[in-house]
Amino acid sequence: MRLEGPVTAGQPQGTLLPTPNGSELSQAFGSPWPETPERSPCVAGVIPVVYYSILLGLGLPVNLLTTVALARLAARTRKASYYYLLALTASDIVTQVVIVFVGFLLQGAVLAREVPQAVVRTANILEFAANHASVWIAVLLTIDRYSALCHPLHHRATSSPGRTHRAIAFVLGAALLTGIPFYWWLDVWRDADPPSTMDEVLKWAHCLIVYFIPCGVFLVANLAIIYRLRRRGQSGLRPWVGKSTAILLGVTTLFALLWAPRIFVMLYHLYVAPVYRDWRVHLALDVANMVAMLNTAVNFGLYCFVSRTFRATVREVIHNAHLPCTLGSRPVGTAAEPVLKPPGLPKGTEL
């Protein structure tokens, strides 16, 4: 899911790139930090550059592999949960490309110079849109799992691939529209003045859209699901937890934990101390950004840990990708032995 705002590319050579966080959030409001005329140094050194390079180098191939595996599972089972997980992974890929590669590495570390303001602000729209799409697709998955467990008859009657595709398309369109106002999101790393009204509105809108409202939905739905499972156990029935439900609980919990530092530092910066004049807030924001961006690369490990079906499909994808290379390396005239097609998923199998 994502960090807000592009990196500031116009820093002196020798200072390390700040993470994208941008807004003119303020200092003022009786800030306890002493005001100094110097800009706060970035004390993290080259660590962010190394970190984001590793995150992109490992996370992007893993997410592409996840996409192929989920696409196969969705085509075989036509279950809504697979389509939502597939859309979630696609959003994570866009986030990694737009924010990690273009924002952090290309704009901040490679170019290391002033980028035209129109380009930076246009990139803001794509970054916020990708972030909003990722988190709200997770909201769709949460609502789907809640409906399947708490209202199973209604879920069976209303769930269909067409309805799922329309819901995903609606969220993607809404994410793009809600990203447009963030064209006016200003750069926090140059924040030497108190925030304007627009800065505060955009900052709070971002917090609400990507964290507080989704986490509220996650909390209510997950508590309802857990309560339903406990009641099944108390009534003598086996409180069976499907793989999709376990993945849902893992995805939403990881998101809430990894994004919490980001939101806290953002609001602290808005009302207490400026990044511009305090290196401690600067460092906290760098670390919070790195932790939040980790959310785009951890789902593959969660899926593999929870679902044996997903692990088997990943092995199948890797095997099928390796097979043409093996056959292509055979001498001319050597016949390849027939390869049995891996069996499909057993009926009723769930991720």
N, C-alpha and C positions, 0 to 999 in steps of 0.2 A: 504494500500500500504505500505512501510516499512522504517526502519532506516538502515543506512549502517553499516555493520561490527559488529562483535560480541563484547560482553562485555569483558573487561579485567578482568580476574579472579584472578590475582596474587597480589591484593592490600593488604596492611596490614589490619588485622582484625579491625575494628573500623572505617575505612573509608567506606563510603557508595559506593555501586556499581556504577560505571559510566555506563551510557547508552552506548549501542553499537554504535560506530560511527567510527570506526577505520580507521585511516590512519596516516602516518607519516607526516602529514601536518605540515607546518613549522611555525616558528616564524620569524626569520630573516627578510630580505627585509626591514630593517630600522624600525623594530617594535618599537612603542612608549612605549610599556610596559617595565618597569624595569625588568631586568633579575635577578632572585634570584636562589640560588642553591636548594631551597626546591621545592618539587612538590606541585602544587596547591591543597588545600584540597577540598573535595566535601562537600559543605555547605548545600546540600539539605536534609541531614539526611536520614531517612528511608522513606521519602515521595515517591521516585520512586518505592521502593519495594511494598508499599501499593497501589500505583496508578496502577502499572502493574498487581498486583494480582486482583484488582477490575475489571480492563479492561478485563482481561482474563476470570474471573469468570462470568461476564455479557456478554461480547462480543461473546465468543465462543458459548454458547447455543443459543443466538439470531441469530448468523450467520447460525447455523445448522437448526434452524427453518426457516430462510429465504430460505435456500437451498431447503428444502422439498417443501415449498410453490411455489417457482419459478419452480421447477421441474414439479409440477402438472400443473401450468399454461402453461409451455412450451409444455407438452404432449398434452394438450387440444387444444391449438391454433396454435402450430408450428410456432410461430412468432420469427424472428431473435432476436428481442430486449430481449425476455425472455431468450434465450440461452446465449446472451452476459452478461446479469445481473447474470445468474446462474454461468457462468465461473468467473465473477468478484467476486462473493461471495465466491466461492471455493478458489480463490487466496487469499482473505482476511483471510480465515481459515488457509491456509498454513502459511501465514505471522504471524498470531497470535501464531501458534504452534512453528514455527521455531525461530522466533525472540523474541516474548514476553516470551514464556515459556522456550524454550531451552536457548536462548541468555541471556535475562535479569534475569529471575528468577532462573532457574536451574544452569546455569554456573556462573552467577554473585552473586546470593544471597545464594543459597544452597551449592554449592561446595566451593565457595570462596577460591579457590586455583588455582595453575597453571594448566592449561589444556594443553595437548600436542599440539604443534603448528600445526601439521598436521590436527588435529581434528578441531581446530579453523578455519583454512584456508579452509577446506572442508565445514564447516558450512557457511563460507562467500559465497560460490557458491550458496548454497540453498537459503540464505537470499536475495541475489541480484536477483536471478532468480525469486523468489516469488514476489519481489517488481516490477521487470520489467514486469512480466506477468500481474499483477494487473493493472498497469497504461496503458499498451498497449491494454488490452482488453477494457478499457474505451475509448481508441482511436477508436477501432473497432465500439463500440456502437455509438460514435460521428459521424463517417463516415456513418454508416447505417441510422441514423436519418436525417443527412444532405441529403442523397440520397433520402430518403422517402419523404421529404418535398419539396426539390428543384428540384428533377428529378423523380417525382412519376411514370411515365410510365416506365422508365428504371429500377427503383427499383422493380416494380411488375414483370418485365420480367426476371430479373436476380436473385432475392432473392429466396432462397430455403433453407430448413434445411441442405441439404448436403453441399451446399456452405458455410453456416454459420459454420458448424462443421469443415470443412477444414480450414477456416480462423482462428478459435480458436486454432486448432491443430498447425497451422503454428506459431502463436504468442507464444504458450507455448514452442514449440521447439526452436524458436529464443530466448526466454527469458532464457532458460537453457544455450544455447550457449553463450549469452552475459554475463552470470554470471560467466563463466569459468575464464576470465582474472582477476576477482576480488579475485581469490585464493591468489594473491600477494598483496592484500590490507592490509596494516600494521596498527597497533593499534595506534590511535590518542592519547590515554591516556598515552602513553609512549613517546610521541613526544618531544624529547629534542634537536633534530638536525634539520637543514633546510631540506625542502623536496627534495627528489630526483626527477629526471625527470619522473620516473614511477609514483611516488606519485601524481604529478601534473596531469599527463595524466589520471590516473584512477579517480582522484577527478573530473576533468572536464567531463570525459566520463559519470560518474554517474549523474552529474548535468544535462547534456544534455539529457541522456536517460530517466531519471525519472521525469524531470521537464520542462526544457526549450523547448524541441521539442514537447512533448505532450501538454504543455500549449499553444504553438503556434497553434497547430492543433485545440485545444478546442476554442481558441479565434476566429480564422478565421471561423470555422464551425458554432459556436454559433452566431456570428455576421451575417453570411449569413442566418441562420435560422430566427433570429429576423427580419432582413430586409425583408425576404420573408413574414413573418406574418404581418408586417406593411403594405406591399404593398397590401396584401389581404384585410386589413381593409380599406385602402384608395380607393380600387376599389369597395367598397360596400359589399364585401363578409365578412362573419364573420371570424375574425382571430382566428380560432379554434386552440387551443394548446392541443395536445394529451397528455395523461398521460406519455407515454414514453419520449416525448420531455421535459416535465416538470421535469421528473426524471433525464434526461440527463443534463439539465441546473443545477440542484441541485448537482448532483454527481461531475461534473467538477468544479463547483464553490467551493464546500467544499474542494476538493482536492487542488486546487490552493491556497486557504487561509490557510489550515492546514499545507501544506508543505513549504510555503514561509519562515517562520522563520528558518526552518531547513537548507534550501539552503543558506539563508543569513549568518547564523552563520558559516556554513561550509566554505564559501568563505572568510569570515572575518578572520577565523582561519588560512586559507591558506596563506593570504597575509599580515595580520596585527599583530595578537597576538596568541601565542600558548596556548592551553588548559593546557599544562603541567605546565606552570609557572604563569598562571593568573586565579584566582578563579572565576572572573566575567565571563570570557569566558566559563569556566567549567560549571558554573551554567546556563548560557544562552544555552549551548548545551544540558544540561539535560532537561531543560524546552522545548526547541525546539523539542527534541526527543519525549517527552511525548505528545506534541500537534500533531506531525505528526502521531504517532501511533493511536491516536484517530480516524483517518480516516478509520481504519479497522472495527470500530464498530458503525458508525453513519448512515450507509445506510439503515438499517432496519427502523429506525425512519423516514427517508425521504420517503421511500416507503409507510409506513403506513399513513403518513401525506398527500401524494399526491393521492394515489390510493385506492379507495373504493373496487375495485376488489381484490387487494392484501390483504386488511384487512379481507375481507370475506373469502379468501382462508386460511389465517392464522388461523382464527377462526375454519374453517373446519378441518384443520390439528390438532389443539389442541383438538377439539371435538372427532375426530376419534382416537386420542391417548388415550383419557380419557375413551372412550366407552368400550374397552376390560377390563379395570380395573373395571369398574362398573359392567359389566356382570359377571366377574370372582368372584366378592364378593357376588353374589346372592346365597341363600341357594340352596342345591341340590333339583332338582325337580321343581324349580320355572322357569316358561317359561319367556323368555325375550320378551318384546313387539317388534313388527317389527319396524325398524328404516328406515325412508325414506332416500334414498340416496340424498345428496345435489344436487341441479340442476347444470348443467354445466353452463359455461359462456354464456351469450346471444351472439348471432352472431354479430360480429363487435366490441365487447367490447375490449378495449385496456387498458393495464396497465398504 
